[in-house]
Every structure is written in C-alpha cells, then in structure tokens.
Amino acid sequence: MKSSDVKILNFVGGLDKTFIIPPFQRNYEWGKDQCTELFKDILQSCKTGKAHYLGNIVYYEGKNSGASYTEFVLIDGQQRVTSVLILLCALRDSIEDANVKESINKRYLLNDTSDNRYRIRLKQTAYDSSSFIAIIDGEEPENKDSHVVRNYNLFKTLIKNCSGSYCPIDIYETIPKLEVVEVNLQVIDDLKAVQTVFEKINSTGKVLTPADLIRNLLLLTKSADEQERLYSKYWLKIEETLKSENITRFSRDYIIMQTFSDVPEKQVYSLFKSYLIENDRENEDILDEMEKFSKYYAWIIFESCQDEVINRCIKMLNILKTDDVYPLYLYLLFQMFQDQKSELRHIFILITDFMIRYRVVTPATGGGALRSVVQELIEKLSSEIECTREAILYELSNSATPTGRFPDDNEFTQKLMSSVNPLYARVILLKIEENETHNIPVDINKVTVEHLMPQTLSAWWKSHLGGEEDAERIRTEYLNSIGNLTPVSQGYNSSMSNKPWGEKISVLKNVQFTITSVIADKYPEWNEANIRARNELISNKAVQAVAGPLKRTRQYRTKSSEDYVRGVYPLADISTPMNGASIVSVHCYNNRYECTRWKDLLVIICRELYSRDQQHFEQIIIKNAIHKATRKKNYPQKDPVITRDRNLLLVPMSIPNTPYFSEGCLSNLRARVFTKQLLDEFKCSDEYSIEIE
C-alpha cells in the first residue's frame, strides 16, 4: 500500500488515465446536502486562498493498464471524484470562454481516443452510465431524476447564484486547492483483500448501506470479468427492478423468508453474510434467486402486480402499513402466482381482512408479535401445511400468543365504534361498499375519508350539538368512530370542510359511493343519536365485509423462557415445541450419533436408512416422496429434499457413504418434519429418538 498527498485535479487530470468504478461499488448517491457542502468548501477556498482537504481516494491499478492507458479501479472516493467531474461539467457549461471549455474537456473529462472503453475518463456503473455520459458530452440526459443529473443542475444553479461574488472562472481556478490523499492498494489479482478494505470504509457524507456491502459480498469473485458478468446478469437487474434505495429492505425480507427469524435493521448485512456462509450457498445461486424474487417484491412496493385483485389487496395492505408482513407476501407470490393464482387471490383477501382487524384492534403495541406470526407461518408453509386459504385461516385463527391473535367480531366492533385511524377506515369503508354493491372497484388511492362531524367545530356545529360543553364531549367520544366517517372522492373532501349539515348533505348525496350517498336521506340531522345509530350500523356491516377468525381450537403457547424441556424425544414426535432447543444426539437402539446442528439430523438419518435398504431409499428419491407439500413450481431446482445431483439443490449437504445430497437450509421444525416423513416411508419412526438441551 502506498499513499501520498495530491491535488484533486492532478489526480483526475493528466494524459492517458481512465477511472473504473467496479461492479461491487454502490451507485452514485451523493445528494443535495453533500454537493452543497462541497461547493461551500470551494467558495471558502476562493475567499481565503487556503487549500481544503477533500478526503481519501483508495484505488488499485487495473489489469488493462499498459503503455496506452493507466486504469485506476476506485475502491473509495468514487462519490467525490464523480461529484468533482460533474461540477467541472457544470462550470464548463457556465463559462463562455471557448478555450477554457476545451481545456476542461481535454484535461479532466475526456481522453483523446475513439476507443469507447477509454473515451470518457470515468467509467460509471451501468446504473448511472448513460446519464453520466450525456452530461460529459453536453447532451440532454434521458433520466432527469438520476443523482447525476440532479447534481449537475444543482451545481449550475449554485454557480449562477454566486455570480455577484465569484464568476465561474474564479470557481474553476479554485478547484486545484482541493487536496486528497491517494492510496494505491498495490494489489494484483487479490480481490479478497479489496473486499476487506471495502467493508471497513465509510465514504465521506454517506455511510455504506447493507445493500452496498451485500452487493460487494455477492459479487466477490476471482476475476474482475466474472464480477462484471454477475453484476450485469443479476445485480443490475435487481437495481433496475427495485431501485437502489429499496434493496436493503428487500435483502432483509429475503433473509427473514429464508431463515424464519427476525432480522434487526442494524444486522441485515451480518446476518445475510452468516446465512451465505452457514448454508454453503454459491454466490451465483443467491443472486439468481434474489433476481427472481425481486420482480415480486417490486409488485409489493410499487403496487404493480399484474393481477387486479391481488394488486388491490396490496394497495390496501400498504395503506394499513404492513411492512412487517412483506416476507409472507413475497413467499406467497413466488410460490403461487404462476400456477395457483385463483387460490392466491383468496389468500390475499384473507390476509387483508386479518390485517384490517389486527390494525384496528392492535393486540400488540410493537411489531414483534406480528413479525413472529409471519415468520412462523412462512416456516409452516414451507414444511407442514399447504398454501391454501383454509390452512392459512386456521393458523391465523390459532396464533401462538394473544398478541398475534386474529381479532374476533366483538373486539373488532367495539374498537370500530370507539375510534379507528381514518387511514384504516378508508380500507374498511371501501370493503363494505364493494361487499354490498359489487360495483367496479374505485382506485383506493383516489379516495379519502370525510369526517361527518368535522374535526374542527365551527360556531354552527357547537350550537347544533348542544353548546360548547356537549359539543366537545360528543366530538371527543365520536370524532373517529366508524359511524362518523364516510368515503368520498378526493375532490369532495375540501368542498365540505366544516360547513353546516344542510350544506354538507347536499354534497354527500352526489358522491358515487352508496354508503355515503344514502346519508342525506337517512340522517336529516347529524346529532349524537344519529352518530350512535350509524356507528352501530357501519360496525355491523364491517363485520360482514371483513372476514374474521375460526373458533380457536389450539391453546395459546404458555409464557416461558423455553418452549421445550431438555431430554430425549422420539423422532416420531413433531408436535412438541422445541423453539430455542439445541440438538445433542440421535439415538437408534444402542447406537448414539453426535449431532450438534439441526440440519445434520436429516443427513444422519439418510445415512442410516441407506445402509439398511439402498433399493428402497432409491425408490423414495425417484418418487420425490419427501417435501412434496412445498414443491417450488416456479423454481424446480429446489423441489427435492434428497437428490443424487448436487446441482438440483441450492443448499446441498453431502450424505456420507452415499451418492446423495440433502438440503442444508433446514430449521428445527423442517429438519424434524422431513426426517419423520423419511422414517415413515421406512415404517420405522418409533425406532429413533433425539436428545435436546
């Protein structure tokens, strides 16, 4: 490693240089604050004549360096280098002197070559490349919303606004006062060393996000060409599908879906890396899978699902603020959209109803209870139960804890009649409208909720409700009750405000929603008695329109620090909760096999049964008798739990003394369920037991 102080323009200037931003680097993400600060620092140097330290630039020389060009691969500092070059473009386009314009282009922006690989001095990531090239070439960029274009326009505005104090030439001649420390890593074909440096770097102004680190981790390969291939084939598509700002959340939900465990925001990268290492998964396998999942995740966050019924549910669920349930939506869309769309519609409608009741009643004040419901449900769908509305309704109706319960009719009604968030009321009221009229659904994003008794009481309303004291009491008790709320199109809401009731109902009767238009004839006055009457009416309608739970048939899980008792259990027993338990050993007659990981359980049993009857074992594999309930129709490579071909499993574990492999991404419950299925095929479930602690 070699470092030295250098002027920024000396670093980017000179002949025959080209700067490369490697695929694992994040895209250009500096915003208004960072660019404004850079510009202020330059103006301060203009004023004082003193140099300003801009930061470190870490790089190594690329493999294409030679007699013609030196290739600098930027590891840290790409945000600053890019911003300085964008500023130079803005100055070039603000300066009238043609000679200075040409000098900026030749010295800092372009190389004198027709070879497109080296013509632009800085080669951006594919995500930003077209915008950056357009700015360099002085052309109109297509993507007006990219950070590159926004910051170019910002710099032009800043230059124009300070024209009274400093002209563009003054600013340009001050840039050489910006100093950096250039750090040459002096690595040759050692991309792991580069990764180590990258993970420890926090670039000036913007800390590396988990998505930045995950991209680096997944694109780490033995060669730059392989990095570029993986980036172009997978990661760039993920970025284009989701936009870079959503990838950290997507990665978090992806890991939750894979591990059935909570992932704190601060641990997204560390847990992602642990998952990759512990399950011995190939980077390309993960990238391929994430790219497939990203399409469905985009449907959720951008409300763009191809199916109208499911997309309407997604819009409602987003209004209900159900981010914690995204891993479940993602799992269901991936598993079912192609081949079980009709059933998937029913499931999404059910989940919408569950979330309506859950949000209104709020059984838990934090998000942990709901996340537990989601994670347990995904785990059961992947190993125990079918992806059907009936199976999911049963699980939601029999939650493990009261804080994750599916609220019943009584508590749902009571809460609606007391107070409900108007955002949630919008979903409920439209559900009632659709349930009763069966009209063509209106885009929920174009609907708002009107308070019949207004939020701010005018003198007329105070008098109408019995005077100051009574009016305030009625307002406090009923303002956000479901009976005082009604859906209207967005344009109507502002036209009514807190007008007297007579003027208000003349508008309400013309609203397209039946639940609203009938108010004018049914309630000639809006007083406490009528609010109470409509409150009861709409609450009852909500119970009919928003499905509730089945009668509970399973007891709540008792509160304790453990869901198991240490000891020995028959492997045929998969009903005893063992959450948090560690497996110690497997027993068969007088034989004891050490087993310290749940995912090794199936491997040990496979080895035992193969030694008993190889032919029978072979027939089980041919029939794919294990794990049928969770067959991945969209992704057949993950169908078998046991296979002869390692490539058929994304997470293979070799079974000793056999030519077979088993799935290695197995939780406590999945390992026990699949092992019992295999033992049942051999009709010897009672012969085996496990010891846990």
N, C-alpha and C positions, 0 to 999 in steps of 0.2 A: 504494500500500500504506500502511495506517495501523495503528499499534499503540498499545496503552495497557494499563496495569495495571488489573485489576479483580478484585473478589471473585467467586468461582465462583458463589455464589448470586445475585449481582447479574446475572451473565451469563445464567444459565438462568432467573432469575426475572423478575418484571415482567409487564406485561399484553401480550397480543396478540403473542406470539412463537411461532414454530414452527421446530424444527431438523430439517434434512433430511440423511440420510446418502446420498450419491449412489451409483448402482449400481456404479461402478467401485471404491468403497471395499471393503475387506475386511469380513467379518462380525465380530461382537463376539467377541473371542478372549481377553480377559483371563481368567486362571485364578486359582487359589488364592493363588499367591505374590504377584501384583500387587495383588489385593484385600486380602490380609492386610497388605501393606506400607502401602496407603492407610489402612487402619483404624488401624494403629500410629501413622502420622503424625498422625491426628486425635486419638488419645489423648495423644500428646506435646504437641499444642497445648492440649488440655484441662489438662494438668499445668502447662505453662509459661505459658500465656496468649499465646504468641507466634504470629505468622502463619506459614503454611507455603506455600512456592511449589510449585504443582502442575504447572506446565509451560505450554506454549503451546497456544492453540486458534486454528487458522487456518480462515478461512471467507470466503465471499463472499455477498452478498445475492442471493437467487434472483429469477427473473423474475416470480414471483407476489406479490412484496412490494408492498404498497399501503397504502391507508388503514386496512384492517381488520387485517392481519397483516403482520409482517415475517418473511420466510423466510430463515433462515440455513443455507446449504449448507456442511456441515463437511468440510474437507479434511484437517485433522489435529486430533486431540484427541477424536475420537468415542469412543475406548475409555474415556477419563477421564470425559467427560460422561455416557456411558451408565452407568458404574460409580457415579458420584455419584447419579444418579437411582435406580438400583437400591438403593443404600444408603438413600436417602430413603424408598423404599417399605418397606424392612425396618424403619426407625425408625418410620414411620407405623404399621406393624402391630405394633410393640412398645410403643408409647406408649398409655396408657389415656385420656388427656385428649382428649375428642371435638373440642374447639375446635382443638387443635394438629393433630390428624389432618386436619381440614378445611382448615386453613391450609396444610399441606404439599401437599395435593392442588391447592388453588386457586392457590397461588403458584408451584409448581415442576413439577407433574406434568401438570396438565390446563388446557386453555383453556375458557373459558365459552362454548361453542358446540355446536350439534348437528351441525355440519358435520364429518363423519368425517375430512376431509382435515386438519383443524386441531385436533380434539378432544384427541388425545394430543400433548403438547408436543414430543416427539422422535419422528420417524418413522424407524423402524429399516429396515434392508434387509429384503427379503422373506424371507430365510432365517431371521431372528430375530424377525420382526414379531409373529407370533401369541403367542410366549412372552412378549415384552416387554409387549404389550397386556394379557395376562392378569395379569401382575404389577402393572401400573399400576392395573388395575381391581379388584385384590384378589380375583381369581378363581383357580381351580386350573388351572395350565397343563397342556396335554396332553403336551408333550415334557419329561419330567423330566430328560433328560440334556443339555439345552442349557446353554451357558455362562451365559445369563441366569438360568435357574432355579437352577443350582448356586451361583452367586454370591449370589443373593438368600438362599438357605438358609444359605450361609456367613456372610453379614452378620448374619442373625438369631441364629446361634449365637454369633458374636463379641460381639454386643450382650448376649446373655444371660450369657455367661461373665464379662463385666467388671462385672456389676451390683453387685458388692461395692464397687467403687471409683467407678464412674460410672453413673448411670442413663441411660436412653435420651434424656431431655430434655437432660442435660448434653452428650451427644454431638451432638445436633441443634443445640444452641446454639453448638457449636464449629465446625461446618462453615463458617460465614461467614468463619472465619480462613484458609480455603484460598484462595490467590490464584493467578490465572493472568494470562498476557499474551494479550489477544485481538488477533489480527492479521486485519484486514479487507483482503483482496487487492484489493478495489475493481475487479474485472474485470467487464466486460459482454460477454457472448457471446464469450468468449475461452477456450474450454475447453483449447486447446493450452497456454496459459500455466498453467492449473490443473494439467495433466498434468506440466509441467516441475517445478512445486513439489512435486507428489505424489511423483514419482520420487526426489526428494532428501531426503524426510522419513523419518526412523526414529522411529516413535512410542515414547514412554516405555514401557519394560518389554518390548516385543515388536517386534523389527526386522521391517520389511516383508519378506515372503517373495517368492520369484519368482512364485508364484501371484497374490499381490496385484498385483504390477507387470504381469503378463501380462493380468490382468483389466482393469486400467486401460488398458493399451495397446489391447486389442481393443475396449473399449467407448468409446474416444475418438471422438467424432463432433462434428458441428457444432451439435447441439442436445441439451438435457437429455432431451427427449421421445424422441429417437432412441436415446439411451443406455438409457433405461428399456425401450424396445422390445427392443433387443438383449439386455439383461440378462434380461428375463422370458422371451424366446423361446429363448435358448440357455444363457447362463451359469448362470442359476438352476437349470436342468435338470441341467447338469453338476454343480453343487454338490449337488443333491439325490440324484443318482445315485452320486457318488463320495465325498461328504463333503469338506469344505474341506481337511482335513489331507492328503488324497491327491492334490490337484490339481497340486502342484508336481511330484511324481514322474510323474504322468500326462503333464504337459506335456513333461517331459524325454524320456520314452519316445516320445511323439508325434513330437518333433523328430528323435530318433535314427532312427525309422522312415522319416521323410520324407527325411533327408539322408544316411543310411547312414554316419554319422560319430558318434564318441563325443562325449558332452556332459558335461563335468565338472559336478559339482553346483553349484559356485560360478558357473558361466557359463550356467545354464539361461535366465535372462531375456535376457542379452545375445545369446546365440545364437538364441533364439526371435525376438527383435526383428530380428536380421540376416536370418534366414530370411524373415520377413514382407516386409522392405524389398527384399532382393535378388531375390526371386521375384515382386515386384509383385503380391502377392495381396491381395484385398479382405478387410477385417476380417470381414465377414459370412460370406464363404466359409470362412474358417478356423473361425469359431465354429460354423457349420453342420456342418463336417466333424468338429470336436472333439466336438460333441454326439452325433453318430452313433457315433464311436469310444468315447465314454465308457461306453456300455452294455456293450460287450465288455470294456472294462477292468475294469468292476465285476465281471463274471463271474470275472476272474482274481484280483482282490484279495479278493473276498468269497466266492470258491468257490461261485458261484451260477449256473453255466452250466445252461441248460435241458436239455442232453443229458447223461444219466447217465454215459456212457463218458468223454466229454471232461471232465466235471466231476471224475470220479475221478482222471483224469490230472492235472488242475490241482491237486487236493489233494496228490497225490504230489509234484508238481513244487515246490509251496510248502514241503513238508517238506524237500525237497532244497535249499532256499534258492537258487532260480534267478531272482532278481530281474533279473539282467543279461539274461535271455532274454525278459523281458516284451515288448519291442518285436516280437519274432518271433511270440509268441502273439497279440498284438494284430493284427498284419498278417494272419495266417492266419485268425483268427476273422472278421475283417471281410470278407476276400476270399471265404471258402468256406462259412461256416456256413449260409447260406440255401439254396444250390444244390448244394453238394458235401459234405454232412455226412458221408456214409459214408467218403469219402476222407479227410476231416479227422480222423475218429476214428483211422484208421490212422496218420496223421501224428503226432497227439498221443501215441499209444502209442509210436511210434518215438522221438520226442523225449524221452519219459520214460525209455526204455531208454538212450538216449545219455547223458542227464544222470545216471542211476544210475551208469553206468560211469565217466563223467567225474568225478563227485564221489568215488567210491571210489578211483580210481587217482590223481587230482589231477595231471594232466600239467603244470599250471602253478600256481604258488603265489599269484599275483594274479588279478584278474578281467579284466585287459586282453585276454588271449588268447581267453577265451570271448566277450567283447564283440566282438572282431574277427570271430570265426566267425559270430556272429549278424548283424552289420552286412553282411558280405559275402554271407551267404545271403539276406538281405532284398533286397539290391541285385540279385542274380542272379534271384530270383523275380520281381522287378519288370521284368526286361528280357530275360533269357536262357532261363530254364528254366520248365517247367510246375510248378504246385503239386500235385505227386504225391508219394506216399511214395517211389517208386523214385528220382525225381530228387533228393529231399532226402537219401535214404540215400547216393546216390552222392557228393553234395557233402560230407556229413559224413564219409564214408569217405576223402575225398581233401582233407583240410584243407590250407591253405596252409603251415602251420607245425606242427612236432611238438607244441608246447604247446597246440594246438587239436584234437589228434587224437581220434578215436573209439577208445578202448582196445580191444585185441583180447582173445580168450579167455584167453590165457596170463597177461597182466599183470593182468587182472581177477581171475582165480582166485588168483594169488599174493597179491594185496592182500587179498582176502577172507579167505584163510587166515591172514594175518598180523594185521591189525587193521582194523576198519571202525567208523565212527561209528554208535552204536546207533540214532540217528535215521534214518540212511540204511538201516540193516539192517532197520528196520521195513518200509520200502517193498520191499526185496528179498525178504524172507521172505513177505510177502503176495503178491508176484508169483509166487513159487514155489507157494504154496498154490493160487492161482487157476489157474495153469497145469496143475496136476496133478489137482485135484478138480473144477474147473468149477462149484463151488457158487456160490450167490448171494453176491456180494462183501459183506464187512462194512465198515461205515464206518471208514476208516483212522484217523479222529480218536478212535475209541473203543478203539483197540488200542495196546498198549505192548509193550516188549521185555523179556524176563526173561533175566538172566544165570544160566545153569545152575550154573556155579561162581560163587558170589556175589562181588560187588565187595569186600566186607569179609569176610575169612576168620575164622570162629569157631574156637574150640579144636577142635571136632569136625572141621572141614574141614582144618585144618592137620595133624591126626593122620591123617586119611583120605588125604591127598595125600603122605604120607611124611615128615612132620615139618616144622618151621619153614623150613628152607633149601629143600627141594624144593618145598614148597607155594608159597613166594614166587616161585621160578623158574617154576613152572607158571602161576601167576597172571599174572606179567609177560608171559609168552610167549603165553598163550591167552585172557586175560580177554575181550578184544573181538574175538576171531576169530569168524567167522560160525558155526563149529561150536558155540560156547559160548552162542549167542544163539537165542532162540525167541520167537515171538509168543504173547501171551496177552491176554485181555480185561483192561481196566484194574483190575477188582476183584480179579483173581487175583494181581497183582504184589505187592501189600502183604501178602497172606496167606502168601507163601512166604519172602520175605526171605532170610536166610542159614541156614535150617533144614537139618538133616541130609538127605542124599539120599533116604533112605527116606520121610521125610515129604513131601519135595518132589514125588517122582514120584506119590504118591497124589493130589496136586492136579493135576499135569500131565496125567494120563490122562483127566481130565474136561474139559479145555479143548476148545473147539469146533474148533480148527484141527488137521487131521490131522498136519501137520508137527510139531506139539507133542505130541499125544496118543500117537503111536507111540513116543515116547521111553521111556515106562515099561516097555514090553515089550522094546524093543530094547537098552536100556542099564541093566541091573540095578545097575551101579555107574557112578559118574562119576569116572573117573580119566584120567590123561594119554593112555593108549592109546585110550580111547573118545572123548575130545575130539578127538584127531587123526583118528580114523576118521570121526566125524560132520563134522568140518571139511572133509574131502575130499568127502564125500557131498553136503553142502549147497552147497559151491562148484560142484560139477558140475551140480547142479540149477539153480543160479543162472545158469550159462552157457546152459542150455536155456530158461530163463524170460525172460531179459533179452537181447534181440537185440543182436548185435554188428555190426561193420562188414563191408563188402565188402572184397575184396582190393584194395589200393591200386594204382591204375593211373596216378596222376599224381605227379610228383616234388614234394617239398617246395619251396617258394619259397626261393631262396638268400638268405642274410642279406646285406643291403647297405643303404646309406642311401637308395638309389633302386631302384625296380622297372622302370626303363626306361633307355635310352641316348638321349641327345639326338640329334636328326637328323630325317630325313624318312621317313615310313612310308606305304605305300599304304593308302587308306581301307578296302580290302577286308580288311585285316589287323585282326581284332578279338581275336586270341589273345595278342598281345604285351602283357604287363602294362605299364600306364602310370600306376600309382599314384603320385601326387605330381607328375605332369608338368603343365606349363602348355602350352597350345596357343598357337602363334605365328601360323600362317597356314594357308590352304587353297590347294592348287595344282591347276590343270587346264590341261594343255598349257602354254602360255606365260603363262597368267594366274595372278596371285598375289593372294589376298584376305586382308587382315589379319583375324585372328580371335584375340581375347585371352581369350574365355570359352568353355568347352566347350558351354554351352547355345546359343551363337551358331552352332555348327557346322551343326546341322540347318537353321537359318534360311538360311544361305548356300547350302547345297546345294539347298534347296527353291526358292530364288530362281533358281538356275542351271537347274534341271530344268524349272521352269515356263516359262522363256524358250525352252527347247528345244522343248517339246511341251505346250501348255496342255491339249489334249484328253486326252492320256494321264495327265497329272497329275490332271485332274478325275476320271478313272475310278479312279485309286488311292484318292482321297479317298472316293468313293462306296462302294467295296468295303471301306473301312477296312482296307487291306492292311498298315498299319504298326501294330506294338504289339498285335497280336491276342492274343498269349500272356498278356498281363497285363490282359485286359479286366476292369474293375471291375463285376461283375454287380450288386453291391449299390448301385452309385453310377455309373450310366451316363454322367454328365456327364464322367467322366474317361477314357472309352473311347478317343477318337481322339487321336493324336499330332498330326495335322494336320486342321484343320477350317475351314470357311468362317465358322462362327458363333463369335464370341469367347466367347459365354456357355457354350458347351459345354466349355470348358477352364477349370479353376480357376486356371491359371497361364499365361495366353496371352502369346505374343510375336508381334507383327505381322511378317509376311514382306513386305519392301519390294517394291513394284511388282507385288503380287498382292493378291487379295481374301481371302487366307487368314491363318490364325494357327497357330502351333505351340506345343507345351507348353514352358514355360520352366523347369520344375524338373527339369533333366537333369544327372546326374552325368557324369563322364568316360566310364564304360563305357556308360551308357544312351545318351548322345549318339552314340557310335561305332556301337552296335548298330542304333539306329533309322536312322541315316544309311546304313549298309550295306544295310539292308532296302530303303530307298527306291532306292538306286543299283541294287540287284539287280533291282527292278521295271523299271528303265530299261535293264537289261543294260549298264551302263557303269561297274561298280565299279572296274575297273582304270585308269580314266582320271583318278582323283582321288587325291590324297595330302595328308598333313598334316605340318606341321613342329612338333615339340615341343621344349621345353627344360626 
